């Protein structure tokens, strides 16, 4: 949700919206979601009596930690600053970030060895190939839907049921939450964008705002019991049962859904920075 975000790039490509507009639109919702999750974690920790490290850091120690991390923290600055400043395109920004990351890892932090570079590139190639297979298959599926007129048919059917923007967005939110439980995020974006975008644009919903709603919905779906894929990953990493992970996720899930409702019906939250940027 917080840029730079691959789902935002995929949505921008599928919908024809600006990548930079999507990045700007994701900042405020992402910070709000992060703040809400931190607040929930704080209250749960206080209630359960959880304690972190007893060590207290002085201001000087905290500054040194931040200073040591400055090279890594410059990566999002380079990407976002370069895009918003018109220095390079999102694709060029990714290439610059890779070169910068290699330089920092090899010569500054020195935690990346030359012998490991091949493994890094091989892993990146596998990840990219996986994404491109999904993109290719979903693009073909989307083209078939467009040829058969499915998006227009669905839009007309929904508009025949109701033309109330509140109800339509509510139905779409529920649909996206369910799909997010069992479908990979990038595939869902590529398949559903050409189907749902014509529906919401007919009702006057901004495509950038809808993109944020789609990404947030799919993110929530991935932690929604009992099918959310992140619950399976979390239970394995934490070595707990799926039921335990599901129970632990519920307070965070309810908090995110409450914030999703606010984001849905207050589009200014998502569009504020983009409108200021224009």
MODELLER restraints for C-alpha pairs under 7 A, 6 or more apart:
rsr = mdl.restraints
at = mdl.atoms
rsr.add(forms.Gaussian(group=physical.xy_distance, feature=features.Distance(at['CA:1:A'], at['CA:26:A']), mean=5.67, stdev=0.5))
rsr.add(forms.Gaussian(group=physical.xy_distance, feature=features.Distance(at['CA:1:A'], at['CA:30:A']), mean=5.40, stdev=0.5))
rsr.add(forms.Gaussian(group=physical.xy_distance, feature=features.Distance(at['CA:1:A'], at['CA:215:A']), mean=6.83, stdev=0.5))
rsr.add(forms.Gaussian(group=physical.xy_distance, feature=features.Distance(at['CA:1:A'], at['CA:216:A']), mean=6.86, stdev=0.5))
rsr.add(forms.Gaussian(group=physical.xy_distance, feature=features.Distance(at['CA:2:A'], at['CA:26:A']), mean=5.43, stdev=0.5))
rsr.add(forms.Gaussian(group=physical.xy_distance, feature=features.Distance(at['CA:2:A'], at['CA:27:A']), mean=5.40, stdev=0.5))
rsr.add(forms.Gaussian(group=physical.xy_distance, feature=features.Distance(at['CA:2:A'], at['CA:30:A']), mean=4.92, stdev=0.5))
rsr.add(forms.Gaussian(group=physical.xy_distance, feature=features.Distance(at['CA:3:A'], at['CA:23:A']), mean=5.15, stdev=0.5))
rsr.add(forms.Gaussian(group=physical.xy_distance, feature=features.Distance(at['CA:3:A'], at['CA:26:A']), mean=6.41, stdev=0.5))
rsr.add(forms.Gaussian(group=physical.xy_distance, feature=features.Distance(at['CA:3:A'], at['CA:27:A']), mean=6.68, stdev=0.5))
rsr.add(forms.Gaussian(group=physical.xy_distance, feature=features.Distance(at['CA:4:A'], at['CA:23:A']), mean=6.48, stdev=0.5))
rsr.add(forms.Gaussian(group=physical.xy_distance, feature=features.Distance(at['CA:7:A'], at['CA:186:A']), mean=6.04, stdev=0.5))
rsr.add(forms.Gaussian(group=physical.xy_distance, feature=features.Distance(at['CA:7:A'], at['CA:215:A']), mean=6.99, stdev=0.5))
rsr.add(forms.Gaussian(group=physical.xy_distance, feature=features.Distance(at['CA:8:A'], at['CA:19:A']), mean=6.98, stdev=0.5))
rsr.add(forms.Gaussian(group=physical.xy_distance, feature=features.Distance(at['CA:8:A'], at['CA:22:A']), mean=6.12, stdev=0.5))
rsr.add(forms.Gaussian(group=physical.xy_distance, feature=features.Distance(at['CA:9:A'], at['CA:19:A']), mean=5.80, stdev=0.5))
rsr.add(forms.Gaussian(group=physical.xy_distance, feature=features.Distance(at['CA:10:A'], at['CA:186:A']), mean=6.95, stdev=0.5))
rsr.add(forms.Gaussian(group=physical.xy_distance, feature=features.Distance(at['CA:11:A'], at['CA:189:A']), mean=6.14, stdev=0.5))
rsr.add(forms.Gaussian(group=physical.xy_distance, feature=features.Distance(at['CA:11:A'], at['CA:190:A']), mean=6.91, stdev=0.5))
rsr.add(forms.Gaussian(group=physical.xy_distance, feature=features.Distance(at['CA:11:A'], at['CA:211:A']), mean=6.59, stdev=0.5))
rsr.add(forms.Gaussian(group=physical.xy_distance, feature=features.Distance(at['CA:12:A'], at['CA:18:A']), mean=5.86, stdev=0.5))
rsr.add(forms.Gaussian(group=physical.xy_distance, feature=features.Distance(at['CA:12:A'], at['CA:19:A']), mean=5.50, stdev=0.5))
rsr.add(forms.Gaussian(group=physical.xy_distance, feature=features.Distance(at['CA:14:A'], at['CA:190:A']), mean=6.05, stdev=0.5))
rsr.add(forms.Gaussian(group=physical.xy_distance, feature=features.Distance(at['CA:14:A'], at['CA:193:A']), mean=6.59, stdev=0.5))
rsr.add(forms.Gaussian(group=physical.xy_distance, feature=features.Distance(at['CA:15:A'], at['CA:193:A']), mean=6.58, stdev=0.5))
rsr.add(forms.Gaussian(group=physical.xy_distance, feature=features.Distance(at['CA:17:A'], at['CA:208:A']), mean=6.89, stdev=0.5))
rsr.add(forms.Gaussian(group=physical.xy_distance, feature=features.Distance(at['CA:20:A'], at['CA:83:A']), mean=6.84, stdev=0.5))
rsr.add(forms.Gaussian(group=physical.xy_distance, feature=features.Distance(at['CA:20:A'], at['CA:84:A']), mean=6.66, stdev=0.5))
rsr.add(forms.Gaussian(group=physical.xy_distance, feature=features.Distance(at['CA:21:A'], at['CA:274:A']), mean=5.66, stdev=0.5))
rsr.add(forms.Gaussian(group=physical.xy_distance, feature=features.Distance(at['CA:22:A'], at['CA:208:A']), mean=6.07, stdev=0.5))
rsr.add(forms.Gaussian(group=physical.xy_distance, feature=features.Distance(at['CA:24:A'], at['CA:273:A']), mean=5.78, stdev=0.5))
rsr.add(forms.Gaussian(group=physical.xy_distance, feature=features.Distance(at['CA:24:A'], at['CA:274:A']), mean=5.48, stdev=0.5))
rsr.add(forms.Gaussian(group=physical.xy_distance, feature=features.Distance(at['CA:25:A'], at['CA:270:A']), mean=4.75, stdev=0.5))
rsr.add(forms.Gaussian(group=physical.xy_distance, feature=features.Distance(at['CA:25:A'], at['CA:271:A']), mean=5.49, stdev=0.5))
rsr.add(forms.Gaussian(group=physical.xy_distance, feature=features.Distance(at['CA:25:A'], at['CA:273:A']), mean=6.30, stdev=0.5))
rsr.add(forms.Gaussian(group=physical.xy_distance, feature=features.Distance(at['CA:25:A'], at['CA:274:A']), mean=5.92, stdev=0.5))
rsr.add(forms.Gaussian(group=physical.xy_distance, feature=features.Distance(at['CA:26:A'], at['CA:212:A']), mean=6.52, stdev=0.5))
rsr.add(forms.Gaussian(group=physical.xy_distance, feature=features.Distance(at['CA:26:A'], at['CA:270:A']), mean=6.54, stdev=0.5))
rsr.add(forms.Gaussian(group=physical.xy_distance, feature=features.Distance(at['CA:28:A'], at['CA:269:A']), mean=6.70, stdev=0.5))
rsr.add(forms.Gaussian(group=physical.xy_distance, feature=features.Distance(at['CA:28:A'], at['CA:270:A']), mean=6.52, stdev=0.5))
rsr.add(forms.Gaussian(group=physical.xy_distance, feature=features.Distance(at['CA:29:A'], at['CA:269:A']), mean=6.91, stdev=0.5))
rsr.add(forms.Gaussian(group=physical.xy_distance, feature=features.Distance(at['CA:29:A'], at['CA:270:A']), mean=6.29, stdev=0.5))
rsr.add(forms.Gaussian(group=physical.xy_distance, feature=features.Distance(at['CA:33:A'], at['CA:256:A']), mean=6.70, stdev=0.5))
rsr.add(forms.Gaussian(group=physical.xy_distance, feature=features.Distance(at['CA:36:A'], at['CA:255:A']), mean=6.86, stdev=0.5))
rsr.add(forms.Gaussian(group=physical.xy_distance, feature=features.Distance(at['CA:37:A'], at['CA:252:A']), mean=6.20, stdev=0.5))
rsr.add(forms.Gaussian(group=physical.xy_distance, feature=features.Distance(at['CA:40:A'], at['CA:252:A']), mean=6.59, stdev=0.5))
rsr.add(forms.Gaussian(group=physical.xy_distance, feature=features.Distance(at['CA:71:A'], at['CA:104:A']), mean=6.98, stdev=0.5))
rsr.add(forms.Gaussian(group=physical.xy_distance, feature=features.Distance(at['CA:75:A'], at['CA:97:A']), mean=6.20, stdev=0.5))
rsr.add(forms.Gaussian(group=physical.xy_distance, feature=features.Distance(at['CA:79:A'], at['CA:93:A']), mean=5.20, stdev=0.5))
rsr.add(forms.Gaussian(group=physical.xy_distance, feature=features.Distance(at['CA:79:A'], at['CA:94:A']), mean=6.95, stdev=0.5))
rsr.add(forms.Gaussian(group=physical.xy_distance, feature=features.Distance(at['CA:79:A'], at['CA:97:A']), mean=6.61, stdev=0.5))
rsr.add(forms.Gaussian(group=physical.xy_distance, feature=features.Distance(at['CA:82:A'], at['CA:88:A']), mean=5.73, stdev=0.5))
rsr.add(forms.Gaussian(group=physical.xy_distance, feature=features.Distance(at['CA:82:A'], at['CA:93:A']), mean=6.68, stdev=0.5))
rsr.add(forms.Gaussian(group=physical.xy_distance, feature=features.Distance(at['CA:83:A'], at['CA:89:A']), mean=5.79, stdev=0.5))
rsr.add(forms.Gaussian(group=physical.xy_distance, feature=features.Distance(at['CA:83:A'], at['CA:90:A']), mean=6.17, stdev=0.5))
rsr.add(forms.Gaussian(group=physical.xy_distance, feature=features.Distance(at['CA:83:A'], at['CA:93:A']), mean=6.88, stdev=0.5))
rsr.add(forms.Gaussian(group=physical.xy_distance, feature=features.Distance(at['CA:105:A'], at['CA:111:A']), mean=5.86, stdev=0.5))
rsr.add(forms.Gaussian(group=physical.xy_distance, feature=features.Distance(at['CA:105:A'], at['CA:112:A']), mean=5.06, stdev=0.5))
rsr.add(forms.Gaussian(group=physical.xy_distance, feature=features.Distance(at['CA:106:A'], at['CA:112:A']), mean=5.12, stdev=0.5))
rsr.add(forms.Gaussian(group=physical.xy_distance, feature=features.Distance(at['CA:106:A'], at['CA:113:A']), mean=6.14, stdev=0.5))
rsr.add(forms.Gaussian(group=physical.xy_distance, feature=features.Distance(at['CA:134:A'], at['CA:187:A']), mean=5.97, stdev=0.5))
rsr.add(forms.Gaussian(group=physical.xy_distance, feature=features.Distance(at['CA:135:A'], at['CA:187:A']), mean=6.74, stdev=0.5))
rsr.add(forms.Gaussian(group=physical.xy_distance, feature=features.Distance(at['CA:138:A'], at['CA:187:A']), mean=6.15, stdev=0.5))
rsr.add(forms.Gaussian(group=physical.xy_distance, feature=features.Distance(at['CA:138:A'], at['CA:190:A']), mean=5.88, stdev=0.5))
rsr.add(forms.Gaussian(group=physical.xy_distance, feature=features.Distance(at['CA:138:A'], at['CA:191:A']), mean=5.61, stdev=0.5))
rsr.add(forms.Gaussian(group=physical.xy_distance, feature=features.Distance(at['CA:139:A'], at['CA:190:A']), mean=6.73, stdev=0.5))
rsr.add(forms.Gaussian(group=physical.xy_distance, feature=features.Distance(at['CA:141:A'], at['CA:191:A']), mean=6.92, stdev=0.5))
rsr.add(forms.Gaussian(group=physical.xy_distance, feature=features.Distance(at['CA:142:A'], at['CA:191:A']), mean=5.68, stdev=0.5))
rsr.add(forms.Gaussian(group=physical.xy_distance, feature=features.Distance(at['CA:142:A'], at['CA:194:A']), mean=6.74, stdev=0.5))
rsr.add(forms.Gaussian(group=physical.xy_distance, feature=features.Distance(at['CA:145:A'], at['CA:151:A']), mean=6.87, stdev=0.5))
rsr.add(forms.Gaussian(group=physical.xy_distance, feature=features.Distance(at['CA:151:A'], at['CA:194:A']), mean=6.62, stdev=0.5))
rsr.add(forms.Gaussian(group=physical.xy_distance, feature=features.Distance(at['CA:151:A'], at['CA:195:A']), mean=4.39, stdev=0.5))
rsr.add(forms.Gaussian(group=physical.xy_distance, feature=features.Distance(at['CA:151:A'], at['CA:196:A']), mean=7.00, stdev=0.5))
rsr.add(forms.Gaussian(group=physical.xy_distance, feature=features.Distance(at['CA:151:A'], at['CA:198:A']), mean=6.92, stdev=0.5))
rsr.add(forms.Gaussian(group=physical.xy_distance, feature=features.Distance(at['CA:155:A'], at['CA:198:A']), mean=6.61, stdev=0.5))
rsr.add(forms.Gaussian(group=physical.xy_distance, feature=features.Distance(at['CA:155:A'], at['CA:199:A']), mean=4.73, stdev=0.5))
rsr.add(forms.Gaussian(group=physical.xy_distance, feature=features.Distance(at['CA:165:A'], at['CA:203:A']), mean=6.22, stdev=0.5))
rsr.add(forms.Gaussian(group=physical.xy_distance, feature=features.Distance(at['CA:173:A'], at['CA:217:A']), mean=6.55, stdev=0.5))
rsr.add(forms.Gaussian(group=physical.xy_distance, feature=features.Distance(at['CA:176:A'], at['CA:214:A']), mean=6.86, stdev=0.5))
rsr.add(forms.Gaussian(group=physical.xy_distance, feature=features.Distance(at['CA:176:A'], at['CA:217:A']), mean=5.76, stdev=0.5))
rsr.add(forms.Gaussian(group=physical.xy_distance, feature=features.Distance(at['CA:176:A'], at['CA:218:A']), mean=6.11, stdev=0.5))
rsr.add(forms.Gaussian(group=physical.xy_distance, feature=features.Distance(at['CA:177:A'], at['CA:217:A']), mean=5.29, stdev=0.5))
rsr.add(forms.Gaussian(group=physical.xy_distance, feature=features.Distance(at['CA:177:A'], at['CA:218:A']), mean=5.90, stdev=0.5))
rsr.add(forms.Gaussian(group=physical.xy_distance, feature=features.Distance(at['CA:177:A'], at['CA:220:A']), mean=6.68, stdev=0.5))
rsr.add(forms.Gaussian(group=physical.xy_distance, feature=features.Distance(at['CA:177:A'], at['CA:221:A']), mean=4.67, stdev=0.5))
rsr.add(forms.Gaussian(group=physical.xy_distance, feature=features.Distance(at['CA:178:A'], at['CA:221:A']), mean=6.33, stdev=0.5))
rsr.add(forms.Gaussian(group=physical.xy_distance, feature=features.Distance(at['CA:180:A'], at['CA:218:A']), mean=4.32, stdev=0.5))
rsr.add(forms.Gaussian(group=physical.xy_distance, feature=features.Distance(at['CA:180:A'], at['CA:219:A']), mean=6.87, stdev=0.5))
rsr.add(forms.Gaussian(group=physical.xy_distance, feature=features.Distance(at['CA:180:A'], at['CA:221:A']), mean=4.13, stdev=0.5))
rsr.add(forms.Gaussian(group=physical.xy_distance, feature=features.Distance(at['CA:180:A'], at['CA:222:A']), mean=5.59, stdev=0.5))
rsr.add(forms.Gaussian(group=physical.xy_distance, feature=features.Distance(at['CA:181:A'], at['CA:221:A']), mean=4.50, stdev=0.5))
rsr.add(forms.Gaussian(group=physical.xy_distance, feature=features.Distance(at['CA:181:A'], at['CA:222:A']), mean=4.98, stdev=0.5))
rsr.add(forms.Gaussian(group=physical.xy_distance, feature=features.Distance(at['CA:181:A'], at['CA:224:A']), mean=6.34, stdev=0.5))
rsr.add(forms.Gaussian(group=physical.xy_distance, feature=features.Distance(at['CA:181:A'], at['CA:227:A']), mean=5.29, stdev=0.5))
rsr.add(forms.Gaussian(group=physical.xy_distance, feature=features.Distance(at['CA:181:A'], at['CA:228:A']), mean=4.38, stdev=0.5))
rsr.add(forms.Gaussian(group=physical.xy_distance, feature=features.Distance(at['CA:181:A'], at['CA:229:A']), mean=6.50, stdev=0.5))
rsr.add(forms.Gaussian(group=physical.xy_distance, feature=features.Distance(at['CA:182:A'], at['CA:227:A']), mean=6.25, stdev=0.5))
rsr.add(forms.Gaussian(group=physical.xy_distance, feature=features.Distance(at['CA:182:A'], at['CA:228:A']), mean=6.45, stdev=0.5))
rsr.add(forms.Gaussian(group=physical.xy_distance, feature=features.Distance(at['CA:182:A'], at['CA:229:A']), mean=6.72, stdev=0.5))
rsr.add(forms.Gaussian(group=physical.xy_distance, feature=features.Distance(at['CA:185:A'], at['CA:218:A']), mean=6.30, stdev=0.5))
rsr.add(forms.Gaussian(group=physical.xy_distance, feature=features.Distance(at['CA:201:A'], at['CA:207:A']), mean=6.86, stdev=0.5))
rsr.add(forms.Gaussian(group=physical.xy_distance, feature=features.Distance(at['CA:209:A'], at['CA:267:A']), mean=6.24, stdev=0.5))
rsr.add(forms.Gaussian(group=physical.xy_distance, feature=features.Distance(at['CA:209:A'], at['CA:270:A']), mean=6.02, stdev=0.5))
rsr.add(forms.Gaussian(group=physical.xy_distance, feature=features.Distance(at['CA:209:A'], at['CA:271:A']), mean=6.60, stdev=0.5))
rsr.add(forms.Gaussian(group=physical.xy_distance, feature=features.Distance(at['CA:213:A'], at['CA:264:A']), mean=6.59, stdev=0.5))
rsr.add(forms.Gaussian(group=physical.xy_distance, feature=features.Distance(at['CA:220:A'], at['CA:253:A']), mean=6.93, stdev=0.5))
rsr.add(forms.Gaussian(group=physical.xy_distance, feature=features.Distance(at['CA:221:A'], at['CA:228:A']), mean=5.96, stdev=0.5))
rsr.add(forms.Gaussian(group=physical.xy_distance, feature=features.Distance(at['CA:222:A'], at['CA:228:A']), mean=4.13, stdev=0.5))
rsr.add(forms.Gaussian(group=physical.xy_distance, feature=features.Distance(at['CA:222:A'], at['CA:229:A']), mean=5.21, stdev=0.5))
rsr.add(forms.Gaussian(group=physical.xy_distance, feature=features.Distance(at['CA:222:A'], at['CA:230:A']), mean=5.42, stdev=0.5))
rsr.add(forms.Gaussian(group=physical.xy_distance, feature=features.Distance(at['CA:223:A'], at['CA:229:A']), mean=6.71, stdev=0.5))
rsr.add(forms.Gaussian(group=physical.xy_distance, feature=features.Distance(at['CA:223:A'], at['CA:230:A']), mean=5.47, stdev=0.5))
rsr.add(forms.Gaussian(group=physical.xy_distance, feature=features.Distance(at['CA:223:A'], at['CA:231:A']), mean=5.67, stdev=0.5))
rsr.add(forms.Gaussian(group=physical.xy_distance, feature=features.Distance(at['CA:224:A'], at['CA:253:A']), mean=6.90, stdev=0.5))
rsr.add(forms.Gaussian(group=physical.xy_distance, feature=features.Distance(at['CA:225:A'], at['CA:246:A']), mean=5.58, stdev=0.5))
rsr.add(forms.Gaussian(group=physical.xy_distance, feature=features.Distance(at['CA:226:A'], at['CA:246:A']), mean=6.95, stdev=0.5))
rsr.add(forms.Gaussian(group=physical.xy_distance, feature=features.Distance(at['CA:231:A'], at['CA:242:A']), mean=6.75, stdev=0.5))
rsr.add(forms.Gaussian(group=physical.xy_distance, feature=features.Distance(at['CA:231:A'], at['CA:245:A']), mean=6.17, stdev=0.5))
rsr.add(forms.Gaussian(group=physical.xy_distance, feature=features.Distance(at['CA:231:A'], at['CA:246:A']), mean=6.62, stdev=0.5))
rsr.add(forms.Gaussian(group=physical.xy_distance, feature=features.Distance(at['CA:232:A'], at['CA:242:A']), mean=6.41, stdev=0.5))
rsr.add(forms.Gaussian(group=physical.xy_distance, feature=features.Distance(at['CA:234:A'], at['CA:245:A']), mean=6.94, stdev=0.5))
rsr.add(forms.Gaussian(group=physical.xy_distance, feature=features.Distance(at['CA:235:A'], at['CA:241:A']), mean=5.84, stdev=0.5))
rsr.add(forms.Gaussian(group=physical.xy_distance, feature=features.Distance(at['CA:235:A'], at['CA:242:A']), mean=5.58, stdev=0.5))
rsr.add(forms.Gaussian(group=physical.xy_distance, feature=features.Distance(at['CA:235:A'], at['CA:245:A']), mean=5.69, stdev=0.5))
rsr.add(forms.Gaussian(group=physical.xy_distance, feature=features.Distance(at['CA:263:A'], at['CA:269:A']), mean=6.56, stdev=0.5))
